[in-house]
Amino acid sequence: MTDLPEVLNTPAAWKGLELEKTPELWVWQLSTDDITELTQATQTFIQSGLNAEHMSKADFPLPKLEKKLEEVKQNLIKGVGFQVIKGLDPTHFSRLEVATLFMGLGSHLGVARSQNAAGHLLGHVRNIGADANDSKTRIYQTNQRQTFHTDSADVVGLICLQTAQSGGESLLVSAETIYNQMQQENPDLAALLFEPVATDKRGEVEPGQKPYFSIPVFSWFQNKLSVIYQRQYIESAQRFDDAPRLSSEYIKALDLFDKLANNAQLNISMQLKAGDMQFVHNHSMLHDRGGFVDWPEPERRRHLLRLWLTTPGDRELPDIFSERFGTTQVGNRGGIIVKNTQLQVPLD
């Protein structure tokens, strides 16, 4: 890839140790007026009787916050690549209200996409006791370390309802920073990650498609570096006989990628508190969650709600992303739709 720059210098090419010193670049503390407007829009939407499955930003007007939310969106797709929003107290809202508020705020950043074969537009991130070693398990359904990865949407959003007894920290790392470091340490291994690799779909297979997709970890397109990555799913895709085998050199490249992602000077770690929201740009960032110990009482156990969003105005992606995103059409891509999928917004 001769047109690749040796070093990427963008706002998204940050190092966590430095970014921690400038929270004003990625933290928005909601004011009383902000929360009042969000609360009023939530009540209006619920009283309207509209279906959350088809919510648009027009259904959730936020005239005073609209400009700020546009700034958040631009920070995601052109800035540091993530945003944390603080100040909401979920105990002041019912589950329906907090879900509606979260989806309504998210509708100003993008359009919700299905997160699984069941068509869930609102995901529930919690430990359901699933076996992390099972090839059909989605890792977020366990209490184990997730490892750095991306999701199949432009933006992933979370709101924390309950924290764990211990652990469960959220970690983020810049794909551009990993690329820059790989170029310094071993450019030959960096180059390998621009070659397609098979990644397991974990049983959620679109009609007529293979049970895995093949997309490079790194893609360079229209002068932007995009990433798609889930190491556990790359490894489990090797169970398919027709999946290309991982070479020893490619494994070395993946190992270097993981080593850099886990470098505490490069990534940033935060503990989301109840009410905190986090939005992350999947094409420029990787996210992770530490392992955790849950509370024994069911009602206190760690629980987050999740959104996958397709974002109008986001970057173009190379055609190969259609294998996972269905299409590369900006504002209408990503998510998981299989046979008999019906969109729904589960509150539990």
C-alpha positions as CSV (number, residue, x, y, z in Angstrom):
1,M,0.0,0.0,0.0
2,T,2.3,2.7,-1.3
3,D,-0.1,5.6,-0.7
4,L,-0.2,5.0,3.0
5,P,1.4,7.7,5.2
6,E,4.1,6.7,7.6
7,V,2.4,8.6,10.4
8,L,-1.2,9.5,10.8
9,N,-1.7,12.9,12.4
10,T,-5.4,13.5,13.2
11,P,-7.4,14.2,16.4
12,A,-8.2,10.5,16.6
13,A,-4.5,9.5,16.7
14,W,-4.3,10.1,20.4
15,K,-2.4,8.4,23.3
16,G,-4.5,7.7,26.4
17,L,-1.8,8.9,28.8
18,E,-2.0,12.3,27.2
19,L,-5.8,12.4,26.5
20,E,-6.6,11.8,30.1
21,K,-5.2,15.3,30.8
22,T,-7.8,17.0,28.6
23,P,-11.2,15.6,29.5
24,E,-12.8,18.7,28.0
25,L,-12.2,17.1,24.6
26,W,-14.4,14.1,25.4
27,V,-16.6,14.7,28.5
28,W,-19.9,16.6,28.4
29,Q,-21.4,17.3,31.8
30,L,-25.1,17.7,31.4
31,S,-26.5,20.9,33.0
32,T,-29.9,21.0,34.8
33,D,-31.4,22.7,31.7
34,D,-30.0,19.9,29.5
35,I,-31.6,17.3,31.7
36,T,-34.9,19.2,31.7
37,E,-35.0,19.3,27.9
38,L,-34.2,15.6,27.6
39,T,-36.8,14.7,30.2
40,Q,-39.5,16.8,28.5
41,A,-38.7,15.2,25.1
42,T,-38.9,11.8,26.7
43,Q,-42.3,12.4,28.3
44,T,-43.6,13.9,25.0
45,F,-42.5,10.9,23.0
46,I,-44.0,8.3,25.4
47,Q,-47.3,10.2,25.5
48,S,-47.4,10.3,21.7
49,G,-47.7,6.5,21.5
50,L,-45.1,6.3,18.7
51,N,-43.1,3.1,18.3
52,A,-39.5,3.3,19.5
53,E,-38.6,0.9,16.8
54,H,-39.0,3.7,14.2
55,M,-37.8,6.6,16.3
56,S,-36.2,9.4,14.3
57,K,-34.7,12.7,15.5
58,A,-37.8,14.5,14.3
59,D,-39.8,12.4,16.8
60,F,-37.5,13.6,19.6
61,P,-37.0,17.3,19.1
62,L,-34.2,18.9,21.2
63,P,-34.1,22.5,20.0
64,K,-31.7,23.8,22.6
65,L,-29.4,20.7,22.5
66,E,-29.4,20.2,18.8
67,K,-26.3,22.3,18.2
68,K,-24.4,20.5,21.0
69,L,-25.4,17.1,19.7
70,E,-24.1,18.0,16.2
71,E,-20.8,18.9,17.9
72,V,-20.8,15.5,19.6
73,K,-21.5,13.8,16.3
74,Q,-18.6,15.6,14.6
75,N,-16.3,14.7,17.6
76,L,-17.2,11.1,16.9
77,I,-16.6,11.0,13.2
78,K,-13.9,13.7,12.8
79,G,-12.6,14.4,16.3
80,V,-11.1,12.2,19.1
81,G,-13.6,9.4,18.2
82,F,-15.6,9.1,21.4
83,Q,-17.7,11.1,23.8
84,V,-18.7,10.6,27.4
85,I,-21.9,12.3,28.7
86,K,-22.3,12.6,32.4
87,G,-24.9,14.0,34.8
88,L,-28.0,11.8,34.4
89,D,-29.4,10.0,37.4
90,P,-31.2,6.9,36.2
91,T,-33.0,6.4,39.6
92,H,-35.1,9.4,38.6
93,F,-36.5,7.6,35.6
94,S,-38.4,4.4,34.9
95,R,-36.8,1.8,32.6
96,L,-39.1,2.9,29.8
97,E,-38.1,6.5,30.4
98,V,-34.4,6.0,30.5
99,A,-34.5,3.7,27.4
100,T,-36.5,6.3,25.6
101,L,-34.2,9.1,26.6
102,F,-31.1,7.2,25.5
103,M,-32.6,6.2,22.2
104,G,-33.9,9.8,21.7
105,L,-30.5,11.3,22.3
106,G,-29.0,8.6,20.1
107,S,-31.4,9.5,17.3
108,H,-29.6,12.9,17.0
109,L,-26.3,11.0,16.3
110,G,-27.6,8.3,14.0
111,V,-30.2,5.7,13.2
112,A,-30.5,2.6,15.4
113,R,-29.6,-0.8,13.9
114,S,-30.3,-4.3,14.9
115,Q,-27.7,-5.8,17.2
116,N,-28.5,-9.4,16.9
117,A,-30.6,-12.0,15.0
118,A,-33.6,-11.2,17.3
119,G,-33.7,-7.6,15.9
120,H,-32.9,-5.9,19.2
121,L,-32.4,-2.1,18.6
122,L,-31.8,-1.7,22.3
123,G,-29.2,-4.1,23.6
124,H,-28.8,-5.3,27.2
125,V,-25.1,-5.7,28.2
126,R,-25.0,-7.9,31.3
127,N,-23.7,-11.3,32.4
128,I,-26.3,-14.0,31.7
129,G,-23.9,-16.8,32.5
130,A,-23.0,-17.7,28.9
131,D,-19.9,-19.7,28.1
132,A,-17.3,-17.4,26.7
133,N,-15.6,-20.4,25.0
134,D,-18.8,-21.4,23.1
135,S,-18.5,-20.4,19.4
136,K,-22.1,-19.0,19.5
137,T,-21.6,-16.8,22.6
138,R,-21.4,-13.1,22.2
139,I,-18.7,-12.1,24.8
140,Y,-20.8,-9.2,26.2
141,Q,-23.1,-11.8,27.7
142,T,-20.4,-13.0,30.1
143,N,-18.4,-11.3,33.0
144,Q,-15.1,-12.0,31.3
145,R,-12.7,-9.5,29.7
146,Q,-13.9,-8.7,26.2
147,T,-10.6,-7.8,24.6
148,F,-10.4,-4.8,22.2
149,H,-12.8,-5.0,19.3
150,T,-15.2,-3.1,17.1
151,D,-18.9,-3.6,16.6
152,S,-20.8,-3.9,13.3
153,A,-22.1,-0.3,13.1
154,D,-20.7,3.2,12.7
155,V,-21.2,4.2,16.3
156,V,-21.8,2.2,19.5
157,G,-23.5,3.9,22.4
158,L,-23.8,2.7,26.1
159,I,-25.7,4.0,29.1
160,C,-24.8,2.5,32.5
161,L,-27.8,1.5,34.7
162,Q,-25.9,-0.5,37.3
163,T,-22.2,-1.0,38.0
164,A,-20.5,-4.2,39.0
165,Q,-19.3,-4.9,42.5
166,S,-15.7,-4.6,41.1
167,G,-14.1,-4.4,37.7
168,G,-15.9,-3.8,34.4
169,E,-14.0,-0.7,33.4
170,S,-14.4,0.6,29.9
171,L,-11.2,0.9,27.8
172,L,-10.7,2.6,24.4
173,V,-7.8,2.8,22.1
174,S,-7.1,4.6,18.8
175,A,-6.7,2.4,15.7
176,E,-4.6,5.2,14.2
177,T,-2.2,5.1,17.2
178,I,-1.9,1.4,16.9
179,Y,-1.1,1.8,13.2
180,N,1.5,4.5,13.9
181,Q,3.2,2.3,16.5
182,M,3.2,-0.7,14.3
183,Q,4.8,1.3,11.5
184,Q,7.6,2.3,13.9
185,E,8.1,-1.2,15.3
186,N,7.5,-3.5,12.4
187,P,6.0,-2.0,9.2
188,D,6.0,-5.5,7.5
189,L,3.6,-6.8,10.1
190,A,1.5,-3.6,9.8
191,A,1.2,-4.2,6.0
192,L,-0.2,-7.8,6.6
193,L,-3.2,-6.3,8.5
194,F,-4.4,-4.7,5.2
195,E,-5.0,-8.3,3.9
196,P,-8.5,-9.8,4.5
197,V,-8.9,-12.1,7.4
198,A,-11.9,-14.5,8.2
199,T,-14.0,-13.4,11.2
200,D,-16.7,-15.6,12.7
201,K,-20.3,-14.3,12.7
202,R,-21.1,-16.5,15.7
203,G,-24.1,-18.1,14.2
204,E,-25.8,-14.8,13.2
205,V,-25.7,-15.4,9.4
206,E,-27.5,-13.3,6.8
207,P,-29.5,-15.3,4.2
208,G,-27.3,-16.8,1.5
209,Q,-24.1,-15.6,3.2
210,K,-21.1,-17.5,4.7
211,P,-20.9,-18.0,8.5
212,Y,-17.9,-15.7,8.5
213,F,-16.9,-12.4,6.8
214,S,-13.5,-11.6,5.3
215,I,-12.4,-7.9,5.8
216,P,-8.9,-6.6,6.6
217,V,-8.2,-5.4,10.1
218,F,-6.9,-2.1,8.6
219,S,-8.4,-0.5,5.5
220,W,-7.1,2.6,3.8
221,F,-9.8,4.3,1.7
222,Q,-10.3,7.9,0.7
223,N,-7.4,9.0,2.9
224,K,-8.8,7.5,6.0
225,L,-7.8,4.5,8.1
226,S,-10.7,2.3,9.2
227,V,-10.5,-0.7,11.5
228,I,-12.7,-3.8,12.1
229,Y,-11.5,-6.3,14.7
230,Q,-12.4,-9.0,17.1
231,R,-9.5,-11.4,17.8
232,Q,-11.6,-14.1,19.5
233,Y,-13.9,-14.2,16.4
234,I,-10.9,-14.3,14.0
235,E,-9.6,-17.3,15.9
236,S,-13.0,-19.1,16.1
237,A,-13.5,-18.6,12.3
238,Q,-10.7,-21.2,11.8
239,R,-13.4,-23.8,12.7
240,F,-14.8,-23.4,9.2
241,D,-13.0,-25.6,6.6
242,D,-13.3,-23.1,3.8
243,A,-12.0,-20.1,5.9
244,P,-8.4,-19.1,4.8
245,R,-5.8,-20.3,7.4
246,L,-4.0,-17.9,9.6
247,S,-0.3,-17.8,8.7
248,S,2.3,-17.6,11.5
249,E,3.3,-14.1,10.3
250,Y,-0.3,-12.9,10.4
251,I,-0.6,-14.3,13.9
252,K,2.5,-12.3,14.8
253,A,0.8,-9.2,13.4
254,L,-2.3,-9.8,15.4
255,D,-0.2,-10.3,18.5
256,L,1.6,-7.0,18.0
257,F,-1.7,-5.3,17.4
258,D,-3.0,-6.7,20.7
259,K,0.1,-5.8,22.6
260,L,-0.2,-2.2,21.5
261,A,-3.9,-2.0,22.2
262,N,-3.2,-3.2,25.7
263,N,-0.4,-0.7,26.3
264,A,-1.6,1.5,29.2
265,Q,0.2,4.5,27.8
266,L,-1.8,4.2,24.5
267,N,-5.3,3.2,25.7
268,I,-7.6,5.1,28.1
269,S,-9.5,3.5,30.9
270,M,-12.6,4.8,32.6
271,Q,-15.3,3.4,35.0
272,L,-18.7,4.4,33.8
273,K,-21.0,5.3,36.7
274,A,-24.8,4.9,36.8
275,G,-26.2,7.4,34.3
276,D,-23.0,7.8,32.3
277,M,-23.3,7.5,28.5
278,Q,-20.5,6.7,26.2
279,F,-20.5,6.9,22.4
280,V,-17.7,5.4,20.3
281,H,-16.8,5.6,16.6
282,N,-16.2,2.0,15.5
283,H,-14.1,2.9,12.4
284,S,-11.4,4.8,14.3
285,M,-11.6,3.3,17.8
286,L,-11.6,-0.1,19.5
287,H,-13.3,-0.6,22.8
288,D,-13.0,-3.2,25.5
289,R,-14.4,-4.1,28.9
290,G,-12.5,-5.5,31.8
291,G,-13.7,-8.6,33.6
292,F,-15.9,-8.0,36.6
293,V,-17.3,-9.5,39.8
294,D,-21.1,-8.9,40.1
295,W,-23.2,-8.3,43.1
296,P,-25.0,-11.4,44.5
297,E,-28.4,-9.6,44.4
298,P,-30.0,-9.8,40.9
299,E,-31.3,-6.3,41.0
300,R,-27.9,-4.8,41.7
301,R,-26.0,-6.6,38.9
302,R,-24.0,-4.8,36.3
303,H,-26.3,-3.7,33.5
304,L,-25.9,-1.3,30.5
305,L,-28.1,-0.5,27.6
306,R,-26.5,-0.4,24.1
307,L,-27.2,1.3,20.8
308,W,-25.7,0.5,17.4
309,L,-26.1,3.6,15.1
310,T,-25.5,4.2,11.4
311,T,-24.5,7.9,11.2
312,P,-25.4,10.3,8.3
313,G,-22.3,12.2,7.2
314,D,-19.9,9.5,8.3
315,R,-16.9,8.4,6.2
316,E,-17.2,6.3,3.1
317,L,-16.1,2.7,3.5
318,P,-14.5,0.3,0.9
319,D,-16.9,-2.1,-0.8
320,I,-15.5,-5.1,1.1
321,F,-17.3,-3.8,4.2
322,S,-20.5,-4.9,2.6
323,E,-19.7,-8.4,3.7
324,R,-20.5,-7.4,7.3
325,F,-22.4,-4.1,7.0
326,G,-24.8,-5.3,4.3
327,T,-24.1,-2.2,2.3
328,T,-21.6,0.7,2.5
329,Q,-24.3,3.3,2.0
330,V,-23.6,6.1,4.4
331,G,-26.4,6.5,6.9
332,N,-27.9,3.1,6.0
333,R,-25.4,0.4,6.9
334,G,-24.4,-2.0,9.7
335,G,-26.4,-4.1,12.1
336,I,-27.4,-7.7,11.9
337,I,-30.4,-8.9,9.9
338,V,-31.0,-12.6,9.3
339,K,-34.1,-14.6,8.2
340,N,-37.2,-13.8,10.3
341,T,-35.5,-10.8,12.1
342,Q,-38.1,-8.4,13.4
343,L,-37.0,-5.1,14.9
344,Q,-37.9,-4.6,18.6
345,V,-36.9,-2.6,21.7
346,P,-36.8,-4.9,24.7
347,L,-36.9,-3.2,28.0
348,D,-35.6,-6.2,30.0
